[in-house]
Amino acid sequence: MPAFLTDAMPLTPNWWDIGTRIALTVVAGGLIGLDRERGGHAAGFRTTILVALAACLAMVQANLLLSVYGKTPGSFTQMDVLRFPLGVLTGVGFIGGGAILRRGDMMTGVTTAATLWFMTVVGLCFGGGQILTGMVATALAFIVLSPLKRLDTWLRCERKATLLIRSADADIPELSEALKPLACRALFVSFARTTDGRAGVTFELRWMAKDHDTSARAILNALSKAHDVADFSMQSTTN
């Protein structure tokens, strides 16, 4: 087996070892970043490469700073110098937290934050000389982010929406007749005011569907025929 596939971190890496780690990190970051870039996500091609490179260089630096004088390979069970890359993981956690945005009931950037954190780990693998582990991890990340994303097109998921209906009195409107054929449940939330100052009732709608837009449109049309709908807002999580 080639030496670079043994997953053993050389205690005294040469420039060839370091160059190989950096090059593979750029390839891995570019592969995952390109997929994110094509999806229009904020952390795309260059950002993913930079995060992976930062982790890789931190691990290379830890490797270079590791004192090997007078020690045997078995003496490195515990290494305080590894706190350096662990600090990188903590820092990327803050970056990932900044990538997650919440607008009302909609949350975006969760997968982007997870991708940045994962690519940091991949960069640490390459930087520490665990080439085979880094390659396998990159392949798995690509499979999860690209081919498995197609599951969204046929997987039935629970959809949620907030509904505001104008009501002339204080009674809670009965929605079951309009929603039962669509297998949708309505949960009363509160009494509210519409934008024009009229009395309204807020519901949370829940239903199972494959197609996000088509199912929501069908529910809105059914409700609009029977009630005075003031607002219909989807509650969703965007990656």
N, C-alpha and C positions, 0 to 999 in steps of 0.2 A: 504494500500500500504506500502511495506517495506520502512523504513526510508531512505535507501541508494538510492531509486528510486525517491525521492521527488525533486531532483535537487536543493536542498537548501544547500548552503555552511555553514557547522557548524562554528560558530564563535569561538568555543573552541574545535577543533578536538582532539579526543583521539588517542592512538596508533592503535586501531582497524580501525578507519576511515582512518588514513594515510596509514596503511598497505594495506587496500582494494584498495585505489586509486593507489598505486604503482603497486600492483599485476595486476590490470586491465589494467594499462598502458603497462606493459610488454606483456600481452596477445594481446592487440590491436596492439602494435608495431611489435610483432612477427608475427601476422597474415598477416599484410600488408607487412612487410619486407620479409617474406617467399615467397610471390608472386613475389616481385621484384627480390629476389635472384634467383628464378627459371628462370626468364627472362634474367638473366645475366647482370643486371644493376649494376653500380658502387655502388650506395647506396642500399645495400641489407639488409639482416636479422639483423645483429648486428648494422649497422648504423641507421636503422629506429628505432630500440628499444632505442638506446642511445639518439636520438633526442627527441623522445616522453618522455623518462624518464627525460631528462633535463628540458623540459617544465613542466612536472608534478611536479618535485621537486621545481622548481622556484615558482609555484603556491602554493604548500604546504608551502614553506617558507614565501610567502606573507601572507598566511592564519595565520601562527603562529606569524608573526610579527604584525599582525593587533591588535591594541589596543582596547580592549573592556571595559576597566574600566570606569564605570560611564556612559555608553552609552546604548541606547536601540537599538533593531534590526533595527528600522527605521532611525537610525543615520548614516547608512553606504551607503547612496545613492551615495556618492562620496568618493573614497578612494585613496589617493595618493600612497599608497603602491602597487596599481595595475600597477604602472609604471615599477615595477620589471619584471613581465611577459611580458609586452609590449616590454621591452628591449630584452627579449629572442627572440621574434618574429623578431625584427630587426636584431639580430645576425644570425638567421637562414636564413634570406633573403640573407645575404652575402654568407653563405654556399651554398644556392641554386644557387646563381649567379656563384659560382665556379664550380657547377656541369654542367652548360650549356656551351657547347663547340661549336665553329663554325669553320668548316674547309671548306674554300671556300664558296660554295653554300649549304653546308650540315650543319645542326644544330642538335646537340644531347643533351640529358639530360633535355629537357624541362619538361617532365612528372616526371622525378626523382626529379627535383627541386620543382615542385608543390606538390609532395608526401611528401617531407620533411617538407614543410611549413604547409601542411594540418595536418600531424601527430603532429606537434608542437601545433596546435590548439586543437587537440584531447587530447594531454597530458595536456594542460591547463584546459580542461574540467574536466578530471579525477582529476587533482591536486586541482581544486577548489571545488570538491565535486559534480559536475554535472555529476553523473554517467550515468544516462539514456541518456543524450545528447551525452556523449562520446561513449556509446555503439551503439547508432543509427548512429552516424557519422562514426564509424569504419565499421559497416555493409555496409553503403553506399559507403565508399571508396573501400571496397573489391569488391563490385558489379561493380563499375566503372572501376577498374583496371583489373579485371579478366574476368567475363562473357561478359561485354560490349566490351572488346578488340576483341572479335570474329567478331564484326561488320566490322573490317578491311578486313575480308576475302571475303565479298560480297558487301561492299559499294563502289560505283563508286566515285573515287576521281580524282581531277585534278593532272596529273603528269607533271613534267617539266624536261627538259634535255638541256644541252648545246652542240651544234654541231659545229664542225670545219671541213670545207671542203676545200681541196686544190683546188686552182683556178689558171689557167695559165695566165689569164688576170684579169683586174679590174672589170669585170662584176659580178653581183650577180647571182648565179645559181638559176634556177627555180626548186623549190622542190614540187610544188603543185601536179604534176602528180604522183609522188611516194607516197606522204603522204595523198592524198585525200581519197583513199580506206580505210585508217586506221583512218580517222577522226582526223587527227593531223594537227595542225597549226604551221607554221614556221615564226618566227619574226626575221628580220634582226637586228643584234646587232652592228657588226663592222667588219672592215677588220683587219686581224691579220697575224702573222707569225707562221708557224708550227714549230715543233721541229727540222726539217731538214732545216729550213731557207727558205722554199718556201712560196709563197703568199697563203693566206687562207681567208676564210670568216666565221664569227661566227654567228650562229643563236641560238635563244631560241625556243625550241619545247614545245608545250603544247597539251595535249590530256587527255581525260577522260577514265579511265579503272579501273577494279577491281583488276586484277593481275598485280603487279608491274613489275616483271621480264619478264613475257611472252609478255606483250605489248611492253616493251622497246626492247626486242630481235626482235620482228617482224618489228618494225620501223627501227632498225639498219640494218636488212637484206635488207629491201626494199631500203634504201638509199645507201647501199654499192653496190647494183647492178647497180645503175644509176649514182653514183658520187664517187669521191675519198675521202672517209671519213678519216680524220686525227685524230679526237678525238670525243668521244661520252661520256659525263659525266652526270649522273643523278643529279638533284637538289632535294633533299629530306630532310625531317625532321624525325630524329630518336628519339624515346622516351628513 
